[in-house]
Amino acid sequence: MTAKADFTDEYNATDPRAYYANLGDLAYQVPAHGSAVFRHLSDVIDERSGPPTVLDVCCSYGINAALLNHDLSFEDLRHHYTSPAVEGLSRRELVDADRQLLAARRRPDARRVLGLDVSENAVGYAVEAGLLDGGIVADLESEAVPGEVAAQLGPVDLVTITGGVGYVNEGTFEQIVSACDAPPWIAALSLRWIGFDPIAESLEEHGLVTERLDGYAVRQRRFADAVERDHVLGVLEDRGILPNEMEEEGWHCAELYVVRPEGAAREESVDELLGDAVPHLVGDA
């Protein structure tokens, strides 16, 4: 049985138009939830040690960077990429249109964001359009970090991921953390049916503590079909987890995990860290 809908074609296209059209049809929204978390954590790191470098894992076309660094919503981006005005544009013309949009909406507190993904087309587009400050095309689940990639990962302070856990697992995170000059913070929105425990356990060996934000559960996107829904509910049942209201109504549901060095975790809990900056909510962005 297929575990998850296949969006390979969308992730490997030479530009993001199909990505936004097809995922938008499934009410994809988890990056909007993630951006509030990532912005707050980047501000905390900035106050402690200066402006952070962010690594977005499974970055695809740079959507998390777009929302983190610009006054844009997912719906703004979807409208942009599905508008009749860009339908007939060449890739080069679309890149130019993107650059104009991003320049007009750039936040004054924009962060340096690197992206990691296996899709060369997606990463290349995000870098060319100015969404990412640098791109890494690598499968760290199956290959060791190349030397030039390790150098790029060195200054990373905050690692982010929305919905990519399962595609990447502890092997990727262990290699990223090992390559960083200092232990980074990690913020992950992980689907409930996949779970984050194997990653959390592996990162303990690096002196990192994982906390789940209690009471926080958000929609990722609608199930693509009944097969996907039945698979997710079946996995939850096998793991002894009751589906919540969102899953029963046909949605993938993500929880938030924050990983920090032990000293930082001792200073304040994840609830104290996030406070009122991130709503403990169930629902849409």
C-alpha positions as CSV (number, residue, x, y, z in Angstrom):
1,M,0.0,0.0,0.0
2,T,1.3,3.5,-0.8
3,A,2.4,5.3,2.3
4,K,2.0,8.8,1.0
5,A,0.9,10.5,-2.1
6,D,3.7,10.8,-4.7
7,F,4.6,14.4,-5.7
8,T,7.9,13.5,-7.4
9,D,7.0,15.2,-10.6
10,E,6.1,18.4,-8.8
11,Y,9.3,18.4,-6.7
12,N,11.5,17.8,-9.8
13,A,9.9,20.3,-12.2
14,T,12.1,23.1,-13.4
15,D,9.9,25.7,-11.7
16,P,7.3,25.7,-8.8
17,R,4.1,26.3,-10.8
18,A,2.9,22.7,-10.6
19,Y,4.0,22.4,-7.0
20,Y,1.9,25.3,-5.8
21,A,-1.1,24.3,-8.0
22,N,-1.3,20.7,-6.9
23,L,-0.4,21.1,-3.2
24,G,-2.6,24.2,-3.0
25,D,-5.5,22.0,-4.2
26,L,-4.9,19.9,-1.1
27,A,-5.0,22.9,1.2
28,Y,-1.3,22.6,2.0
29,Q,-0.6,24.9,5.0
30,V,2.1,23.5,7.3
31,P,4.8,26.1,6.2
32,A,2.5,28.9,7.4
33,H,2.5,27.2,10.9
34,G,6.2,26.6,10.7
35,S,7.1,30.2,9.8
36,A,5.8,31.6,13.1
37,V,7.9,29.0,15.1
38,F,11.0,29.5,13.0
39,R,10.9,33.3,13.2
40,H,10.5,33.3,16.9
41,L,13.4,30.8,17.4
42,S,15.6,32.8,15.1
43,D,14.9,35.9,17.1
44,V,15.8,34.1,20.3
45,I,19.1,32.9,18.8
46,D,19.8,36.4,17.5
47,E,19.4,37.8,21.0
48,R,21.8,35.2,22.4
49,S,24.6,35.0,19.8
50,G,23.8,37.2,16.8
51,P,21.9,36.7,13.5
52,P,21.5,33.0,12.8
53,T,22.1,30.9,9.7
54,V,19.1,28.7,9.0
55,L,19.2,25.4,7.2
56,D,15.8,24.3,5.8
57,V,15.8,20.5,5.3
58,C,13.6,19.1,2.5
59,C,13.4,22.7,1.3
60,S,12.0,22.0,-2.2
61,Y,11.4,25.4,-3.9
62,G,12.2,27.4,-0.8
63,I,8.7,27.9,0.6
64,N,9.8,28.0,4.2
65,A,12.5,30.6,3.4
66,A,9.8,32.6,1.5
67,L,7.5,32.8,4.4
68,L,10.3,33.4,7.0
69,N,11.9,36.3,5.2
70,H,9.1,38.0,3.4
71,D,5.7,39.4,4.2
72,L,4.0,36.7,2.2
73,S,1.5,33.9,2.9
74,F,1.2,30.6,1.3
75,E,-2.0,31.8,-0.5
76,D,0.0,34.8,-1.8
77,L,2.6,32.5,-3.3
78,R,0.0,30.1,-4.7
79,H,-1.8,33.0,-6.3
80,H,1.4,34.3,-7.8
81,Y,2.4,30.9,-9.2
82,T,-1.0,29.9,-10.5
83,S,-2.0,33.3,-11.9
84,P,-2.8,33.6,-15.6
85,A,-0.2,36.4,-15.7
86,V,2.7,33.8,-15.2
87,E,1.2,30.9,-17.0
88,G,3.0,31.6,-20.2
89,L,6.2,32.9,-18.8
90,S,9.5,31.2,-19.5
91,R,11.5,29.9,-16.6
92,R,13.8,32.9,-16.9
93,E,10.9,35.3,-17.0
94,L,9.3,33.6,-13.9
95,V,12.5,34.0,-12.0
96,D,12.5,37.7,-12.8
97,A,8.9,38.0,-11.6
98,D,9.8,36.2,-8.4
99,R,12.7,38.5,-7.7
100,Q,10.5,41.5,-8.1
101,L,7.8,40.1,-5.8
102,L,10.4,39.1,-3.2
103,A,12.2,42.4,-3.3
104,A,8.9,44.3,-2.6
105,R,8.0,42.0,0.4
106,R,11.5,41.4,2.0
107,R,11.4,41.7,5.8
108,P,14.1,43.9,7.4
109,D,14.9,41.0,9.8
110,A,15.5,38.5,7.0
111,R,17.8,35.6,7.9
112,R,20.5,33.8,5.9
113,V,18.8,30.6,4.8
114,L,20.4,27.5,3.2
115,G,18.3,24.7,1.7
116,L,18.9,21.0,1.6
117,D,17.0,18.7,-0.7
118,V,17.5,15.8,-3.2
119,S,15.8,17.7,-6.0
120,E,18.5,19.6,-8.0
121,N,15.8,21.5,-10.0
122,A,13.9,22.7,-6.9
123,V,17.0,23.8,-5.0
124,G,18.5,25.4,-8.1
125,Y,15.3,27.4,-8.8
126,A,15.1,28.6,-5.2
127,V,18.7,29.8,-5.2
128,E,18.3,31.5,-8.6
129,A,15.1,33.3,-7.6
130,G,16.8,34.6,-4.4
131,L,14.7,32.6,-1.9
132,L,17.8,30.7,-0.7
133,D,21.2,32.1,0.1
134,G,22.7,28.8,-0.8
135,G,21.6,25.3,-1.8
136,I,22.8,21.8,-1.0
137,V,21.7,18.9,-3.2
138,A,22.4,15.7,-1.3
139,D,20.8,12.6,0.1
140,L,22.3,12.4,3.5
141,E,20.3,9.2,4.3
142,S,22.4,7.3,1.8
143,E,25.7,9.2,1.5
144,A,28.2,10.8,3.7
145,V,28.4,14.5,3.9
146,P,30.9,15.6,1.1
147,G,33.6,18.0,2.3
148,E,32.3,21.0,0.5
149,V,28.8,20.4,2.0
150,A,30.3,20.1,5.5
151,A,31.9,23.5,5.1
152,Q,28.5,25.0,4.2
153,L,26.8,23.4,7.2
154,G,29.5,24.6,9.6
155,P,27.9,28.0,10.5
156,V,24.3,26.7,10.8
157,D,22.5,27.7,14.0
158,L,18.9,26.6,13.4
159,V,17.7,23.6,11.4
160,T,14.1,23.6,10.2
161,I,11.8,21.1,8.6
162,T,8.1,20.9,7.9
163,G,6.6,17.6,6.8
164,G,9.9,16.1,5.6
165,V,10.5,13.7,8.5
166,G,10.1,10.2,7.1
167,Y,11.7,11.2,3.8
168,V,14.8,12.1,6.0
169,N,15.5,10.4,9.3
170,E,18.2,10.2,12.0
171,G,21.0,9.6,9.5
172,T,20.4,13.0,7.9
173,F,20.1,14.8,11.2
174,E,23.1,13.2,12.8
175,Q,25.3,14.2,9.8
176,I,24.0,17.8,9.9
177,V,24.7,18.1,13.6
178,S,28.1,16.6,13.3
179,A,29.1,19.0,10.6
180,C,27.9,22.1,12.5
181,D,30.6,24.2,14.2
182,A,28.4,24.3,17.4
183,P,25.3,22.1,18.2
184,P,22.4,23.8,16.4
185,W,18.8,24.1,17.5
186,I,16.3,22.1,15.5
187,A,12.6,22.9,14.9
188,A,10.6,20.2,13.3
189,L,6.9,19.9,12.4
190,S,6.6,16.1,12.2
191,L,3.5,14.2,11.1
192,R,2.0,12.3,14.0
193,W,1.8,9.0,12.1
194,I,5.5,9.0,11.3
195,G,6.8,10.1,14.7
196,F,10.0,11.8,15.8
197,D,11.3,9.5,18.5
198,P,14.1,7.8,16.5
199,I,15.6,11.1,15.6
200,A,15.3,12.4,19.1
201,E,17.0,9.3,20.5
202,S,19.9,9.6,18.0
203,L,20.5,13.3,18.9
204,E,20.8,12.5,22.6
205,E,24.3,11.3,21.8
206,H,25.2,14.8,20.6
207,G,24.0,16.4,23.9
208,L,20.8,17.6,22.4
209,V,17.4,17.5,24.2
210,T,14.1,17.1,22.3
211,E,10.9,18.5,23.6
212,R,7.4,18.2,22.1
213,L,5.2,21.3,22.5
214,D,2.1,19.9,24.3
215,G,-1.2,21.0,23.0
216,Y,0.2,22.0,19.6
217,A,-1.3,20.1,16.6
218,V,-1.8,21.6,13.1
219,R,-3.0,20.6,9.7
220,Q,-0.4,19.8,7.1
221,R,-2.6,19.1,4.1
222,R,-5.6,17.1,3.2
223,F,-5.2,13.4,2.4
224,A,-4.8,13.0,-1.4
225,D,-7.2,10.0,-1.5
226,A,-8.9,7.3,0.6
227,V,-5.8,5.0,0.2
228,E,-3.6,7.6,1.9
229,R,-6.1,8.2,4.6
230,D,-6.5,4.5,5.4
231,H,-2.8,4.0,5.5
232,V,-2.3,6.8,8.0
233,L,-5.1,5.7,10.2
234,G,-3.8,2.1,10.1
235,V,-0.3,3.2,11.1
236,L,-1.7,5.2,14.0
237,E,-3.7,2.2,15.1
238,D,-0.7,-0.1,14.9
239,R,1.3,2.4,17.1
240,G,-1.6,2.5,19.6
241,I,-2.4,6.2,18.9
242,L,-6.0,7.3,18.6
243,P,-6.6,9.6,15.5
244,N,-7.5,13.1,16.5
245,E,-10.3,15.1,15.0
246,M,-8.2,16.5,12.2
247,E,-7.1,13.1,11.0
248,E,-10.6,11.7,11.2
249,E,-11.8,14.7,9.1
250,G,-9.2,13.9,6.4
251,W,-6.0,15.8,7.3
252,H,-2.4,15.0,7.9
253,C,-1.6,16.4,11.3
254,A,1.8,17.6,12.5
255,E,3.2,18.2,16.0
256,L,6.1,20.5,16.9
257,Y,9.4,19.2,18.3
258,V,12.2,21.6,19.4
259,V,15.7,20.2,19.8
260,R,18.3,22.2,21.8
261,P,21.6,21.7,23.6
262,E,21.1,20.4,27.1
263,G,22.1,23.7,28.8
264,A,19.6,25.7,26.8
265,A,16.8,23.2,27.6
266,R,17.6,23.4,31.3
267,E,17.2,27.2,31.3
268,E,13.6,27.1,30.2
269,S,11.1,24.6,28.9
270,V,9.9,24.6,25.4
271,D,6.6,26.1,26.6
272,E,8.5,29.0,28.3
273,L,10.7,29.4,25.2
274,L,7.8,29.8,22.8
275,G,5.4,31.5,25.2
276,D,2.6,33.4,23.5
277,A,4.6,33.8,20.3
278,V,3.4,30.5,18.9
279,P,-0.3,29.8,19.5
280,H,-1.1,26.3,20.9
281,L,-3.8,25.7,18.3
282,V,-5.6,23.1,16.4
283,G,-6.7,24.3,13.0
284,D,-5.8,26.4,10.0
285,A,-3.0,29.0,9.8
